[in-house]
Amino acid sequence: MNIEVQHNSGASRFEALVEDQLCASSYRIYGKVMMLTHTGVPHALRGRGIAAQLVQAALDHARALGLKVRPDCSYAEAYIERHPETQDLLND
């Protein structure tokens, strides 16, 4: 399922409205580090790859800004672990 992910910088999150339900991946930026704090998809929408698209959008944004990433969200941490091409973004 392909969704349209929007960057809501005012709310510090990447979000999508799917079937009239808000899905989001929240972050905070501290200096040159983007901390991924929470990814949430309503239960009825899980298993469709929505969370993956939200986290990938956040990682793409971090890369474009030259930021490192700290995944404090368990989903984001697992996503990065499963996608070696994103691991260079990790804040050491």
KOLFI-955129 format. One record per residue: x, y, z of N, C-alpha, C in turn; residue number from 0; residue in three letters. Coordinates in Angstrom, 3 decimals, always signed. Example, Ala and Ser with C-alpha at 12.3 -4.5 7.8 and 13.67 -1.06 7.14 Angstrom:
BEGIN
+13.190 | -5.690 | +7.800 | +12.300 | -4.500 | +7.800 | +13.200 | -3.300 | +7.800 | 0 | ALA $
+12.850 | -2.250 | +7.080 | +13.670 | -1.060 | +7.140 | +12.900 | +0.030 | +7.870 | 1 | SER $
This chain:
BEGIN
+0.851 | -1.183 | +0.000 | +0.000 | +0.000 | +0.000 | +0.891 | +1.239 | +0.000 | 0 | MET $
+0.763 | +2.046 | -1.006 | +1.505 | +3.294 | -1.084 | +0.653 | +4.414 | -0.504 | 1 | ASN $
+1.236 | +5.200 | +0.373 | +0.497 | +6.294 | +1.003 | +1.221 | +7.604 | +0.743 | 2 | ILE $
+0.525 | +8.703 | +0.939 | +1.125 | +10.019 | +0.795 | +1.533 | +10.502 | +2.185 | 3 | GLU $
+2.836 | +10.545 | +2.406 | +3.378 | +10.976 | +3.699 | +3.663 | +12.470 | +3.632 | 4 | VAL $
+3.191 | +13.192 | +4.619 | +3.421 | +14.632 | +4.727 | +4.342 | +14.910 | +5.910 | 5 | GLN $
+5.185 | +15.931 | +5.757 | +6.019 | +16.369 | +6.873 | +5.295 | +17.506 | +7.569 | 6 | HIS $
+4.886 | +17.291 | +8.792 | +4.247 | +18.317 | +9.601 | +5.317 | +18.837 | +10.557 | 7 | ASN $
+6.084 | +19.818 | +10.104 | +7.215 | +20.304 | +10.903 | +6.750 | +20.970 | +12.188 | 8 | SER $
+5.578 | +21.592 | +12.187 | +5.048 | +22.226 | +13.387 | +4.775 | +21.233 | +14.503 | 9 | GLY $
+4.376 | +20.028 | +14.121 | +4.098 | +18.971 | +15.094 | +5.280 | +18.017 | +15.243 | 10 | ALA $
+6.358 | +18.268 | +14.508 | +7.561 | +17.409 | +14.533 | +7.215 | +15.953 | +14.261 | 11 | SER $
+6.543 | +15.742 | +13.130 | +6.207 | +14.371 | +12.773 | +5.969 | +14.237 | +11.267 | 12 | ARG $
+6.098 | +13.001 | +10.813 | +5.720 | +12.631 | +9.465 | +4.403 | +11.901 | +9.613 | 13 | PHE $
+3.430 | +12.257 | +8.767 | +2.101 | +11.741 | +8.988 | +1.392 | +11.411 | +7.684 | 14 | GLU $
+0.393 | +10.590 | +7.814 | -0.461 | +10.227 | +6.693 | -1.861 | +9.971 | +7.228 | 15 | ALA $
-2.825 | +10.378 | +6.460 | -4.214 | +10.098 | +6.796 | -4.644 | +8.916 | +5.934 | 16 | LEU $
-4.908 | +7.794 | +6.576 | -5.278 | +6.573 | +5.869 | -6.650 | +6.140 | +6.383 | 17 | VAL $
-7.593 | +6.035 | +5.462 | -8.964 | +5.673 | +5.839 | -9.459 | +6.556 | +6.985 | 18 | GLU $
-9.179 | +7.852 | +6.868 | -9.584 | +8.861 | +7.847 | -8.971 | +8.671 | +9.229 | 19 | ASP $
-7.861 | +7.941 | +9.299 | -7.172 | +7.737 | +10.568 | -5.741 | +8.253 | +10.452 | 20 | GLN $
-5.291 | +8.959 | +11.479 | -3.957 | +9.534 | +11.481 | -2.906 | +8.491 | +11.852 | 21 | LEU $
-1.890 | +8.399 | +11.018 | -0.723 | +7.552 | +11.261 | +0.467 | +8.517 | +11.323 | 22 | CYS $
+1.385 | +8.314 | +12.257 | +2.457 | +9.291 | +12.406 | +3.730 | +8.690 | +12.971 | 23 | ALA $
+4.830 | +9.323 | +12.596 | +6.138 | +9.022 | +13.174 | +6.695 | +10.338 | +13.689 | 24 | SER $
+6.843 | +10.436 | +14.996 | +7.256 | +11.676 | +15.649 | +8.759 | +11.703 | +15.880 | 25 | SER $
+9.291 | +12.915 | +15.930 | +10.725 | +13.091 | +16.135 | +11.006 | +14.372 | +16.909 | 26 | TYR $
+12.227 | +14.487 | +17.373 | +12.764 | +15.715 | +17.970 | +14.165 | +15.880 | +17.400 | 27 | ARG $
+14.551 | +17.103 | +17.177 | +15.903 | +17.363 | +16.685 | +16.689 | +18.074 | +17.775 | 28 | ILE $
+17.844 | +17.504 | +18.089 | +18.768 | +18.061 | +19.073 | +20.093 | +18.270 | +18.363 | 29 | TYR $
+20.393 | +19.511 | +18.035 | +21.630 | +19.801 | +17.317 | +21.606 | +19.149 | +15.955 | 30 | GLY $
+22.503 | +18.195 | +15.739 | +22.591 | +17.502 | +14.450 | +22.084 | +16.060 | +14.549 | 31 | LYS $
+21.213 | +15.804 | +15.536 | +20.675 | +14.453 | +15.727 | +19.144 | +14.512 | +15.721 | 32 | VAL $
+18.548 | +13.667 | +14.887 | +17.095 | +13.504 | +14.874 | +16.762 | +12.277 | +15.722 | 33 | MET $
+16.040 | +12.503 | +16.805 | +15.608 | +11.413 | +17.671 | +14.212 | +10.989 | +17.210 | 34 | MET $
+14.080 | +9.746 | +16.781 | +12.773 | +9.202 | +16.394 | +12.110 | +8.687 | +17.663 | 35 | LEU $
+11.046 | +9.357 | +18.086 | +10.479 | +9.116 | +19.404 | +9.289 | +8.162 | +19.436 | 36 | THR $
+8.496 | +8.126 | +18.368 | +7.304 | +7.264 | +18.389 | +6.757 | +7.096 | +16.980 | 37 | HIS $
+6.333 | +5.894 | +16.670 | +5.628 | +5.628 | +15.417 | +4.326 | +4.948 | +15.785 | 38 | THR $
+3.235 | +5.511 | +15.296 | +1.935 | +4.969 | +15.641 | +1.030 | +4.807 | +14.434 | 39 | GLY $
+0.447 | +3.625 | +14.325 | -0.525 | +3.312 | +13.279 | -1.708 | +2.651 | +13.983 | 40 | VAL $
-2.924 | +3.134 | +13.752 | -4.089 | +2.511 | +14.390 | -4.130 | +1.006 | +14.121 | 41 | PRO $
-4.577 | +0.283 | +15.106 | -4.585 | -1.183 | +15.053 | -5.217 | -1.725 | +13.764 | 42 | HIS $
-6.315 | -1.146 | +13.335 | -7.032 | -1.638 | +12.144 | -6.220 | -1.491 | +10.862 | 43 | ALA $
-5.179 | -0.644 | +10.891 | -4.376 | -0.388 | +9.694 | -3.022 | -1.079 | +9.718 | 44 | LEU $
-2.719 | -1.769 | +10.771 | -1.400 | -2.397 | +10.901 | -1.213 | -3.515 | +9.887 | 45 | ARG $
+0.054 | -3.766 | +9.555 | +0.385 | -4.835 | +8.627 | +0.324 | -4.432 | +7.166 | 46 | GLY $
+0.173 | -3.156 | +6.891 | +0.070 | -2.673 | +5.509 | +1.328 | -1.920 | +5.055 | 47 | ARG $
+2.339 | -1.849 | +5.907 | +3.569 | -1.152 | +5.535 | +3.532 | +0.353 | +5.752 | 48 | GLY $
+2.529 | +0.821 | +6.453 | +2.382 | +2.264 | +6.677 | +3.491 | +2.784 | +7.578 | 49 | ILE $
+3.763 | +2.096 | +8.674 | +4.815 | +2.534 | +9.601 | +6.166 | +2.596 | +8.888 | 50 | ALA $
+6.429 | +1.629 | +8.025 | +7.697 | +1.607 | +7.287 | +7.835 | +2.844 | +6.409 | 51 | ALA $
+6.758 | +3.235 | +5.760 | +6.815 | +4.415 | +4.899 | +7.003 | +5.696 | +5.708 | 52 | GLN $
+6.400 | +5.752 | +6.876 | +6.571 | +6.927 | +7.739 | +8.017 | +7.039 | +8.220 | 53 | LEU $
+8.582 | +5.928 | +8.693 | +9.957 | +5.938 | +9.184 | +10.925 | +6.226 | +8.041 | 54 | VAL $
+10.686 | +5.649 | +6.866 | +11.573 | +5.914 | +5.732 | +11.546 | +7.393 | +5.358 | 55 | GLN $
+10.389 | +8.020 | +5.417 | +10.286 | +9.450 | +5.134 | +11.111 | +10.258 | +6.139 | 56 | ALA $
+11.054 | +9.865 | +7.406 | +11.847 | +10.554 | +8.434 | +13.340 | +10.371 | +8.172 | 57 | ALA $
+13.741 | +9.161 | +7.817 | +15.156 | +8.893 | +7.539 | +15.628 | +9.653 | +6.300 | 58 | LEU $
+14.791 | +9.723 | +5.279 | +15.136 | +10.491 | +4.079 | +15.317 | +11.965 | +4.421 | 59 | ASP $
+14.466 | +12.465 | +5.285 | +14.554 | +13.865 | +5.717 | +15.858 | +14.099 | +6.486 | 60 | HIS $
+16.169 | +13.199 | +7.402 | +17.412 | +13.323 | +8.170 | +18.616 | +13.322 | +7.232 | 61 | ALA $
+18.619 | +12.421 | +6.275 | +19.732 | +12.340 | +5.323 | +19.855 | +13.639 | +4.523 | 62 | ARG $
+18.732 | +14.169 | +4.063 | +18.740 | +15.403 | +3.267 | +19.295 | +16.584 | +4.062 | 63 | ALA $
+19.075 | +16.574 | +5.377 | +19.560 | +17.669 | +6.226 | +20.940 | +17.400 | +6.819 | 64 | LEU $
+21.498 | +16.234 | +6.537 | +22.807 | +15.883 | +7.081 | +22.768 | +15.555 | +8.568 | 65 | GLY $
+21.630 | +15.057 | +9.029 | +21.472 | +14.725 | +10.443 | +21.784 | +13.251 | +10.686 | 66 | LEU $
+22.218 | +12.949 | +11.877 | +22.325 | +11.577 | +12.339 | +20.997 | +11.228 | +13.012 | 67 | LYS $
+20.760 | +9.945 | +13.248 | +19.483 | +9.494 | +13.788 | +19.714 | +8.662 | +15.038 | 68 | VAL $
+18.845 | +8.888 | +16.012 | +18.814 | +8.062 | +17.229 | +17.402 | +7.490 | +17.344 | 69 | ARG $
+17.229 | +6.190 | +17.117 | +15.886 | +5.605 | +17.186 | +15.489 | +5.237 | +18.616 | 70 | PRO $
+14.710 | +6.076 | +19.258 | +14.177 | +5.758 | +20.586 | +12.841 | +5.026 | +20.470 | 71 | ASP $
+12.318 | +4.950 | +19.293 | +11.091 | +4.222 | +18.997 | +11.478 | +2.796 | +18.614 | 72 | CYS $
+10.871 | +1.812 | +19.238 | +11.245 | +0.416 | +18.963 | +10.989 | +0.032 | +17.508 | 73 | SER $
+9.939 | +0.575 | +16.907 | +9.680 | +0.259 | +15.505 | +10.782 | +0.833 | +14.617 | 74 | TYR $
+11.146 | +2.092 | +14.845 | +12.199 | +2.717 | +14.039 | +13.521 | +1.970 | +14.204 | 75 | ALA $
+13.812 | +1.543 | +15.414 | +15.038 | +0.792 | +15.672 | +15.046 | -0.518 | +14.881 | 76 | GLU $
+13.928 | -1.231 | +14.893 | +13.825 | -2.490 | +14.154 | +13.893 | -2.241 | +12.646 | 77 | ALA $
+13.285 | -1.159 | +12.191 | +13.309 | -0.831 | +10.765 | +14.744 | -0.599 | +10.294 | 78 | TYR $
+15.488 | +0.185 | +11.048 | +16.881 | +0.470 | +10.683 | +17.708 | -0.811 | +10.710 | 79 | ILE $
+17.459 | -1.654 | +11.677 | +18.185 | -2.926 | +11.767 | +17.919 | -3.800 | +10.540 | 80 | GLU $
+16.688 | -3.782 | +10.035 | +16.311 | -4.587 | +8.867 | +16.760 | -3.980 | +7.544 | 81 | ARG $
+17.147 | -2.708 | +7.556 | +17.528 | -2.005 | +6.325 | +18.948 | -1.458 | +6.460 | 82 | HIS $
+19.940 | -2.288 | +6.123 | +21.338 | -1.888 | +6.287 | +21.707 | -0.580 | +5.582 | 83 | PRO $
+20.993 | -0.250 | +4.516 | +21.285 | +0.982 | +3.773 | +20.978 | +2.233 | +4.575 | 84 | GLU $
+20.290 | +2.081 | +5.709 | +19.975 | +3.245 | +6.549 | +20.892 | +3.349 | +7.768 | 85 | THR $
+21.708 | +2.333 | +8.015 | +22.484 | +2.273 | +9.251 | +23.591 | +3.316 | +9.332 | 86 | GLN $
+23.991 | +3.884 | +8.194 | +24.994 | +4.957 | +8.236 | +24.447 | +6.215 | +8.893 | 87 | ASP $
+23.134 | +6.290 | +9.046 | +22.523 | +7.447 | +9.685 | +22.577 | +7.393 | +11.211 | 88 | LEU $
+22.866 | +6.214 | +11.756 | +22.857 | +6.061 | +13.208 | +23.867 | +6.958 | +13.884 | 89 | LEU $
+23.431 | +7.566 | +14.971 | +24.315 | +8.407 | +15.790 | +25.154 | +7.486 | +16.682 | 90 | ASN $
+26.443 | +7.507 | +16.472 | +27.336 | +6.615 | +17.234 | +27.547 | +7.032 | +18.646 | 91 | ASP $
